[in-house]
Amino acid sequence: MDGDEEFFDAVTGFDSDSSSGELSEAGQRAPGPADADAGKSNGVGQDEERPPQENGVQKHRTRLPAPAFTRSDFSLWGILKKCVGLELSKITMPVAFNEPLSFLQRLTEYMEHTALVRRAARQPRALERMQCVAAFAVSAVASQWERTGKPFNPLLGETYELIREDLGFRFISEQVSHHPPISAFHAEGLRQDFRFHGSIYPKLKFWGKSVEAEPRGTITLELLRQEEAYTWTNPTCCVHNIIIGKLWIEQYGTVEILNHRTGDRCVLHFKPCGLFGKELHRVEGYIQDKNKKKLFVIYGKWTECLWGVEPEAYESFRRQGRRAEPPGAAQLDSRAERADGDAGDAGDAVPEAPETVQVIPGSKLLWRVNSRPPNSAQMYNFTSFTVTLNELQPGMERMLAPTDCRLRPDIRSMENGDMDLASQEKERLEEKQREARREHDKGDTEWQTRWFRRGRNPHTGAPDWLYAGGYFERDFSGCPDIY
């Protein structure tokens, strides 16, 4: 293998109307993930009442074929020690550090909480629509909690499709560039209520004890009936304790969501962990109009839930809170301090954080994360939605493009627990890709993408990859042979 491998860790990530949690007053019970588990069933009642699902799948699987492979016998230090401060663009990683998904499939995890988008499309006021969109942007990274495996790097020309009639969308993505690695995606509501698209290029760096993934690429959500477009960029994702200790993940940075029609803007601060873990996983922000007047305050955790409240109530609560320490806070700080002292280095300890968000009176619930399956730890910490992404039932291959991730043999072998075969297939596919590129170079021909074209984002004017259409007509005669 050579430098064609890219060390990806998706900086990205979803549910039915009931599992997202309805907008509700604090103190009321909001419908939660127990009410509907998108990963366990697509049904709406008795079997004969279920609508056709993704490529004929009526009920999705709830577990992987084999348990996750342990990485305890492997060390990243021998691979990464020469790369401190550099972009990880030419580092070959053993398959043991992967999870059995392509980066294209991991991008699809944005769609787990599609109900938030559908809810936004039903709201009569721009402020309420922005609340839903902000919750959707936060929910998109929730699936990354405790996900320390890296997805497989997509091959040039690789694709992934997902149709979920129960969640109301269809999705198509394609690897449109190898150097730099760019993944383009396009999703649309089956009720013609939204479009969701973008092209992602995460830039990764190794800093000695951590790997940082800086987001590149704009995400666009269009609410078609309101003729509104929202754009934003994801926060930075960091994986700590790469060399020794327990891996843990944080998201940090500022995410700004712009409504291009009204000028409203939502500014979300993903807080860095801090010395004693006080800010771990926390998100705080606000919605303002085009004149910068604050209209609404948002707070919560990207791993748990998101709440919103009027600015006046938020400021009043803050003033009162300054005079009274939240219950258990002093005890938490003491525990964190002792853990850091025992480790000898604060950066080696996994920070503790409160398990719940302190809810401000008068708040309403914008979003709550879906519960994970009880065996998630043995399945690479996948969500129920994620478990279904590489599902391949008999006959499905006749419906899929020959470039679909589900047909990729190294990922399939890893999912089945055959790590030796997965490693062999990964090397074979990489060499096949290199050979194809050499042939293109000999003929002085440029690679042609199949489903996306270079263009400019219609709302920002920035360079982007835009869906060219035609995929779901299922004429796959021009697809490359990449597997």
C-alpha positions as CSV (number, residue, x, y, z in Angstrom):
1,M,0.0,0.0,0.0
2,D,1.1,3.6,-0.5
3,G,0.0,7.1,0.2
4,D,-3.3,6.7,-1.6
5,E,-4.9,5.9,1.8
6,E,-6.5,8.8,3.6
7,F,-7.1,8.7,7.4
8,F,-10.8,9.8,7.6
9,D,-12.9,10.2,10.7
10,A,-16.2,11.6,9.6
11,V,-17.0,15.0,11.0
12,T,-20.5,14.5,10.5
13,G,-25.0,12.3,11.4
14,F,-31.5,11.3,12.7
15,D,-35.6,9.9,13.4
16,S,-39.3,9.8,13.1
17,D,-41.6,12.5,14.4
18,S,-42.1,10.8,17.7
19,S,-38.5,9.8,18.3
20,S,-37.2,13.3,17.8
21,G,-39.3,14.7,20.7
22,E,-42.1,17.2,20.0
23,L,-41.6,20.8,21.0
24,S,-42.7,20.8,24.6
25,E,-42.6,22.9,27.7
26,A,-40.0,22.0,30.3
27,G,-41.4,19.5,32.9
28,Q,-43.7,17.8,30.4
29,R,-42.8,14.4,29.1
30,A,-41.7,14.7,25.5
31,P,-41.9,11.6,23.3
32,G,-38.5,10.0,23.3
33,P,-36.6,7.3,21.6
34,A,-38.5,4.6,23.3
35,D,-41.6,5.6,21.4
36,A,-40.1,4.8,18.0
37,D,-36.9,3.2,17.0
38,A,-36.1,3.9,13.4
39,G,-33.5,1.1,13.3
40,K,-35.7,-1.6,14.6
41,S,-38.8,-1.4,12.4
42,N,-40.2,0.5,9.5
43,G,-43.7,-0.8,10.1
44,V,-46.8,1.2,10.7
45,G,-48.9,-1.6,12.2
46,Q,-49.6,-5.1,10.9
47,D,-47.3,-6.6,8.3
48,E,-49.8,-6.1,5.4
49,E,-50.0,-2.4,6.2
50,R,-46.2,-1.7,5.9
51,P,-45.3,0.3,2.8
52,P,-42.5,-0.9,0.5
53,Q,-39.1,0.0,2.0
54,E,-35.6,0.5,0.9
55,N,-35.1,-1.8,-2.1
56,G,-37.8,-4.1,-0.8
57,V,-36.5,-4.4,2.7
58,Q,-39.6,-4.6,5.0
59,K,-37.8,-4.8,8.4
60,H,-34.3,-3.7,9.0
61,R,-31.7,-5.7,11.0
62,T,-30.9,-4.9,14.6
63,R,-27.4,-6.3,14.9
64,L,-24.2,-6.9,12.9
65,P,-23.3,-10.4,11.7
66,A,-20.1,-10.4,13.9
67,P,-18.9,-8.5,17.0
68,A,-16.5,-5.7,16.7
69,F,-12.8,-6.5,16.3
70,T,-10.6,-5.5,19.3
71,R,-7.8,-3.1,18.6
72,S,-5.9,-3.8,21.8
73,D,-3.1,-5.6,20.0
74,F,-2.3,-2.7,17.7
75,S,-0.6,0.6,18.3
76,L,-0.9,3.7,16.2
77,W,2.4,5.2,17.5
78,G,4.5,3.3,14.9
79,I,2.4,4.8,12.2
80,L,1.8,8.3,13.4
81,K,5.0,9.3,15.3
82,K,6.5,11.0,12.2
83,C,3.3,12.9,11.5
84,V,2.9,15.3,14.4
85,G,1.5,18.6,13.1
86,L,1.0,17.3,9.6
87,E,-2.1,16.6,7.6
88,L,-2.9,12.9,7.5
89,S,-3.3,12.8,3.8
90,K,-0.8,10.0,2.9
91,I,-0.9,7.6,5.9
92,T,-1.8,4.0,5.3
93,M,-3.8,2.6,8.2
94,P,-4.3,-1.1,9.2
95,V,-7.9,-2.3,8.6
96,A,-8.1,-3.0,12.4
97,F,-8.6,0.7,13.0
98,N,-11.6,0.8,10.7
99,E,-15.3,0.3,11.3
100,P,-17.3,-1.6,8.6
101,L,-18.7,1.4,6.8
102,S,-17.5,3.6,4.0
103,F,-17.2,7.3,4.6
104,L,-20.1,7.7,2.2
105,Q,-22.3,5.6,4.5
106,R,-21.2,7.6,7.5
107,L,-22.3,10.8,5.7
108,T,-25.8,9.2,5.4
109,E,-26.0,9.3,9.2
110,Y,-27.1,12.9,8.8
111,M,-30.4,11.5,7.9
112,E,-31.3,9.7,11.1
113,H,-33.2,12.7,12.4
114,T,-34.8,13.7,9.1
115,A,-38.1,14.2,11.1
116,L,-36.6,17.5,12.2
117,V,-36.4,18.7,8.6
118,R,-39.9,17.6,7.9
119,R,-41.1,19.4,11.0
120,A,-39.3,22.5,9.9
121,A,-41.1,22.4,6.6
122,R,-44.5,22.4,8.5
123,Q,-43.7,25.5,10.7
124,P,-45.5,28.7,9.7
125,R,-42.9,31.1,11.2
126,A,-39.3,31.5,10.2
127,L,-38.1,31.5,13.8
128,E,-39.6,28.1,14.5
129,R,-38.2,26.7,11.2
130,M,-34.7,27.9,12.3
131,Q,-35.1,26.1,15.6
132,C,-35.8,22.8,13.8
133,V,-32.9,23.4,11.4
134,A,-30.5,24.1,14.3
135,A,-31.6,20.9,16.0
136,F,-31.0,19.0,12.8
137,A,-27.5,20.5,12.5
138,V,-26.6,19.4,16.1
139,S,-28.3,16.0,15.7
140,A,-26.0,15.3,12.6
141,V,-23.0,14.8,14.9
142,A,-24.7,12.9,17.6
143,S,-23.9,9.5,16.1
144,Q,-20.2,10.2,16.5
145,W,-20.3,9.9,20.3
146,E,-17.9,7.0,21.3
147,R,-17.3,6.2,17.6
148,T,-13.5,5.8,17.6
149,G,-13.2,3.6,14.5
150,K,-12.4,5.3,11.1
151,P,-14.7,4.6,8.1
152,F,-13.2,3.1,5.0
153,N,-11.9,5.7,2.5
154,P,-14.3,5.7,-0.5
155,L,-12.8,4.6,-3.8
156,L,-13.0,7.1,-6.7
157,G,-16.4,6.5,-8.2
158,E,-17.8,4.7,-5.2
159,T,-21.5,5.4,-4.5
160,Y,-24.1,4.8,-1.8
161,E,-27.9,5.1,-2.0
162,L,-30.5,4.9,0.8
163,I,-34.2,5.1,0.4
164,R,-36.3,5.2,3.6
165,E,-40.0,5.7,2.9
166,D,-40.7,5.5,6.7
167,L,-38.4,8.5,7.3
168,G,-39.5,10.2,4.1
169,F,-36.2,10.6,2.1
170,R,-33.9,9.2,-0.5
171,F,-30.2,9.8,-0.6
172,I,-27.3,9.4,-3.1
173,S,-23.6,10.1,-2.6
174,E,-20.5,9.7,-4.8
175,Q,-16.8,9.9,-4.2
176,V,-16.0,12.6,-6.8
177,S,-12.3,13.2,-6.1
178,H,-9.5,11.2,-4.7
179,H,-6.8,13.9,-4.2
180,P,-8.2,15.8,-2.4
181,P,-10.8,13.3,-1.2
182,I,-14.2,14.8,-1.7
183,S,-17.5,13.1,-1.1
184,A,-20.7,14.7,-2.6
185,F,-24.2,13.9,-1.4
186,H,-27.8,14.8,-2.3
187,A,-31.0,13.9,-0.4
188,E,-34.5,14.9,-1.1
189,G,-37.8,14.5,0.6
190,L,-40.2,12.0,-0.8
191,R,-43.0,14.5,-0.3
192,Q,-41.1,17.2,-2.3
193,D,-40.7,19.2,0.9
194,F,-36.9,19.5,1.1
195,R,-33.5,19.1,-0.5
196,F,-30.3,18.5,1.4
197,H,-26.9,18.5,-0.2
198,G,-23.2,19.2,0.0
199,S,-19.6,18.1,-0.6
200,I,-17.4,17.2,2.3
201,Y,-13.6,17.3,2.5
202,P,-12.4,16.8,6.1
203,K,-8.8,17.9,6.8
204,L,-7.2,15.8,9.5
205,K,-4.1,16.5,11.6
206,F,-2.3,14.5,14.2
207,W,-1.2,16.5,17.3
208,G,0.7,13.9,19.3
209,K,-2.1,12.6,21.5
210,S,-5.1,13.5,19.3
211,V,-6.4,13.5,15.8
212,E,-8.3,16.7,14.8
213,A,-10.7,16.7,11.8
214,E,-11.3,20.2,10.5
215,P,-14.5,20.4,8.5
216,R,-14.3,21.5,4.9
217,G,-17.3,22.0,2.6
218,T,-20.7,23.7,3.0
219,I,-23.9,21.9,3.9
220,T,-27.1,23.2,2.3
221,L,-30.7,22.5,3.3
222,E,-33.6,23.8,1.1
223,L,-37.2,24.0,2.4
224,L,-38.9,24.0,-1.0
225,R,-42.4,25.2,0.0
226,Q,-41.0,28.2,1.8
227,E,-38.3,28.8,-0.8
228,E,-35.8,29.0,2.0
229,A,-32.2,27.9,2.0
230,Y,-29.9,27.3,5.0
231,T,-26.2,26.8,4.8
232,W,-23.6,25.9,7.5
233,T,-20.3,24.0,8.2
234,N,-19.8,21.3,10.8
235,P,-17.8,21.8,14.0
236,T,-14.3,20.3,14.4
237,C,-14.1,16.8,15.7
238,C,-11.2,15.6,17.9
239,V,-10.3,12.1,18.9
240,H,-8.2,12.1,22.1
241,N,-5.7,9.5,23.5
242,I,-4.7,8.2,20.2
243,I,-1.4,6.7,21.5
244,I,-2.4,5.5,25.0
245,G,-5.4,5.5,27.2
246,K,-9.1,5.3,26.5
247,L,-10.2,7.1,23.3
248,W,-12.8,9.8,23.7
249,I,-14.3,12.4,21.3
250,E,-15.2,16.0,21.5
251,Q,-16.7,18.5,19.0
252,Y,-15.8,22.1,19.2
253,G,-16.0,25.3,17.2
254,T,-18.7,27.7,16.1
255,V,-21.4,26.7,13.6
256,E,-23.3,29.5,11.9
257,I,-26.5,28.6,10.1
258,L,-27.8,31.3,7.7
259,N,-31.3,31.6,6.4
260,H,-30.6,33.2,3.0
261,R,-34.1,34.4,2.5
262,T,-34.8,36.2,5.8
263,G,-31.2,37.0,6.9
264,D,-31.8,35.2,10.2
265,R,-28.8,33.5,11.6
266,C,-28.2,30.8,14.3
267,V,-24.9,30.8,16.0
268,L,-24.0,27.6,17.9
269,H,-20.9,27.3,20.1
270,F,-19.8,23.7,20.5
271,K,-17.8,24.1,23.7
272,P,-14.3,22.6,24.1
273,C,-14.0,20.2,27.1
274,G,-12.2,22.5,29.4
275,L,-9.8,21.7,32.3
276,F,-12.2,19.6,34.4
277,G,-14.6,18.5,31.8
278,K,-17.3,21.1,32.8
279,E,-18.1,22.0,29.1
280,L,-17.8,18.5,27.6
281,H,-20.4,17.9,24.9
282,R,-22.1,21.2,25.6
283,V,-23.7,23.4,22.9
284,E,-24.9,26.9,23.5
285,G,-26.1,29.5,21.0
286,Y,-28.8,31.9,19.8
287,I,-30.9,32.8,16.9
288,Q,-30.8,36.4,15.7
289,D,-32.5,38.4,13.0
290,K,-30.8,40.3,10.2
291,N,-30.5,43.3,12.5
292,K,-28.7,41.1,15.1
293,K,-31.5,41.2,17.6
294,K,-31.5,37.9,19.7
295,L,-34.7,36.1,19.2
296,F,-34.1,32.7,20.9
297,V,-31.5,31.0,23.0
298,I,-30.5,27.3,22.4
299,Y,-28.6,25.1,24.8
300,G,-27.9,21.4,25.5
301,K,-25.5,18.6,24.6
302,W,-24.8,17.2,21.2
303,T,-24.7,13.7,22.8
304,E,-28.1,14.1,24.5
305,C,-30.6,16.8,23.8
306,L,-31.2,20.4,22.7
307,W,-33.5,22.9,24.4
308,G,-34.6,26.4,23.6
309,V,-35.9,29.4,25.6
310,E,-36.7,33.1,25.3
311,P,-33.6,35.3,25.8
312,E,-35.1,37.1,28.8
313,A,-35.7,33.8,30.6
314,Y,-32.2,32.6,29.8
315,E,-30.6,35.8,31.1
316,S,-32.7,35.7,34.3
317,F,-31.7,32.1,34.9
318,R,-28.0,32.9,34.4
319,R,-28.1,35.7,36.9
320,Q,-29.7,33.5,39.5
321,G,-27.3,30.6,38.7
322,R,-24.2,32.7,39.3
323,R,-25.3,33.0,43.0
324,A,-25.9,29.2,43.4
325,E,-23.7,26.3,42.3
326,P,-25.8,23.6,40.6
327,P,-26.2,20.5,42.8
328,G,-23.4,18.0,42.4
329,A,-21.1,20.4,40.5
330,A,-18.5,20.6,43.3
331,Q,-18.4,16.9,43.7
332,L,-17.9,16.4,39.9
333,D,-15.0,18.8,39.8
334,S,-13.3,17.0,42.7
335,R,-13.7,13.6,41.0
336,A,-12.3,15.0,37.7
337,E,-9.3,16.6,39.5
338,R,-8.4,13.4,41.2
339,A,-8.7,11.5,38.0
340,D,-6.3,13.9,36.3
341,G,-3.9,13.7,39.2
342,D,-3.9,9.9,39.2
343,A,-3.2,9.9,35.5
344,G,-0.3,12.3,35.9
345,D,-1.5,14.2,32.8
346,A,-4.8,15.9,32.4
347,G,-4.9,15.1,28.7
348,D,-4.8,11.3,29.4
349,A,-8.0,11.1,31.5
350,V,-11.4,10.8,30.0
351,P,-13.3,13.8,31.4
352,E,-16.4,13.3,33.4
353,A,-19.5,15.3,32.6
354,P,-23.0,15.7,34.1
355,E,-25.4,13.1,32.7
356,T,-28.2,15.5,32.1
357,V,-28.8,19.1,31.0
358,Q,-30.1,21.5,33.6
359,V,-33.4,22.7,32.0
360,I,-34.3,26.3,32.3
361,P,-38.0,26.9,33.3
362,G,-40.1,27.8,30.2
363,S,-37.8,25.9,27.8
364,K,-39.0,23.7,25.1
365,L,-37.4,20.5,23.8
366,L,-36.1,20.8,20.3
367,W,-34.4,17.4,19.9
368,R,-33.5,14.3,21.9
369,V,-31.0,11.7,20.8
370,N,-32.3,8.2,20.0
371,S,-31.3,5.5,22.4
372,R,-28.7,3.1,21.2
373,P,-29.2,-0.7,21.1
374,P,-28.1,-2.5,24.2
375,N,-25.4,-4.3,22.3
376,S,-24.0,-1.2,20.7
377,A,-20.6,-1.5,22.3
378,Q,-20.1,-4.8,20.5
379,M,-21.1,-3.2,17.2
380,Y,-18.6,-0.3,17.0
381,N,-21.0,1.9,19.1
382,F,-23.3,2.1,16.1
383,T,-26.8,3.5,16.5
384,S,-29.8,1.5,15.5
385,F,-30.0,3.5,12.3
386,T,-26.3,3.0,11.5
387,V,-26.6,-0.8,12.0
388,T,-28.9,-0.9,8.9
389,L,-26.6,1.0,6.5
390,N,-24.6,-1.9,5.1
391,E,-27.5,-4.3,5.1
392,L,-27.6,-6.4,2.0
393,Q,-30.5,-8.8,1.6
394,P,-30.8,-11.4,-1.2
395,G,-31.8,-9.7,-4.5
396,M,-30.9,-6.2,-3.4
397,E,-27.7,-6.3,-5.5
398,R,-29.9,-6.4,-8.7
399,M,-31.3,-3.0,-7.7
400,L,-28.1,-1.3,-6.7
401,A,-25.4,0.5,-8.8
402,P,-22.4,-1.8,-9.1
403,T,-20.4,0.9,-7.3
404,D,-22.5,0.8,-4.2
405,C,-20.7,0.5,-0.8
406,R,-22.8,-2.5,0.1
407,L,-21.0,-4.5,-2.7
408,R,-17.5,-3.6,-1.5
409,P,-15.8,-6.8,-0.4
410,D,-13.4,-5.4,2.2
411,I,-16.1,-3.7,4.2
412,R,-18.3,-6.8,3.8
413,S,-15.5,-9.1,5.1
414,M,-14.9,-6.9,8.1
415,E,-18.6,-6.8,8.9
416,N,-18.6,-10.6,8.8
417,G,-15.6,-10.8,11.2
418,D,-13.0,-12.0,8.6
419,M,-10.2,-9.4,9.3
420,D,-7.6,-11.2,7.2
421,L,-9.8,-11.3,4.1
422,A,-10.8,-7.7,4.8
423,S,-7.2,-6.6,4.8
424,Q,-6.4,-8.6,1.6
425,E,-9.4,-7.1,-0.2
426,K,-8.6,-3.6,0.9
427,E,-5.1,-3.9,-0.5
428,R,-6.4,-5.4,-3.7
429,L,-9.0,-2.6,-4.2
430,E,-6.3,0.1,-3.5
431,E,-4.0,-1.4,-6.1
432,K,-6.8,-1.7,-8.6
433,Q,-7.6,2.0,-8.1
434,R,-3.9,2.9,-8.5
435,E,-3.8,0.9,-11.8
436,A,-6.9,2.6,-13.1
437,R,-5.4,6.0,-12.4
438,R,-2.2,5.0,-14.2
439,E,-4.2,4.0,-17.2
440,H,-6.1,7.3,-17.2
441,D,-2.8,9.2,-16.9
442,K,-1.4,7.3,-19.9
443,G,-4.4,8.3,-22.0
444,D,-4.3,11.9,-20.7
445,T,-8.0,11.6,-19.9
446,E,-9.6,13.2,-16.9
447,W,-11.8,11.1,-14.6
448,Q,-15.5,11.7,-15.2
449,T,-17.9,11.6,-12.3
450,R,-21.2,9.8,-12.9
451,W,-23.8,11.5,-10.8
452,F,-22.4,14.9,-9.7
453,R,-20.9,17.8,-11.6
454,R,-18.7,20.7,-10.6
455,G,-20.6,23.9,-10.1
456,R,-21.3,26.7,-7.7
457,N,-23.6,26.6,-4.7
458,P,-26.7,28.5,-5.8
459,H,-26.9,30.3,-2.5
460,T,-23.3,31.0,-1.5
461,G,-21.7,31.2,-4.9
462,A,-18.8,29.0,-3.6
463,P,-17.5,26.1,-5.6
464,D,-19.5,22.9,-5.0
465,W,-20.4,19.6,-6.4
466,L,-24.1,19.4,-7.5
467,Y,-26.3,16.4,-8.2
468,A,-26.7,16.0,-11.9
469,G,-29.8,13.8,-11.6
470,G,-30.8,10.5,-13.1
471,Y,-29.5,8.1,-10.5
472,F,-32.9,6.7,-9.5
473,E,-33.8,6.0,-13.1
474,R,-31.3,3.2,-12.5
475,D,-29.4,3.2,-15.8
476,F,-26.1,2.0,-14.4
477,S,-24.5,1.2,-17.8
478,G,-21.8,3.8,-17.5
479,C,-20.7,3.0,-14.0
480,P,-17.0,2.1,-13.6
481,D,-15.7,-1.2,-12.4
482,I,-14.1,-0.4,-9.1
483,Y,-14.5,-3.6,-7.1
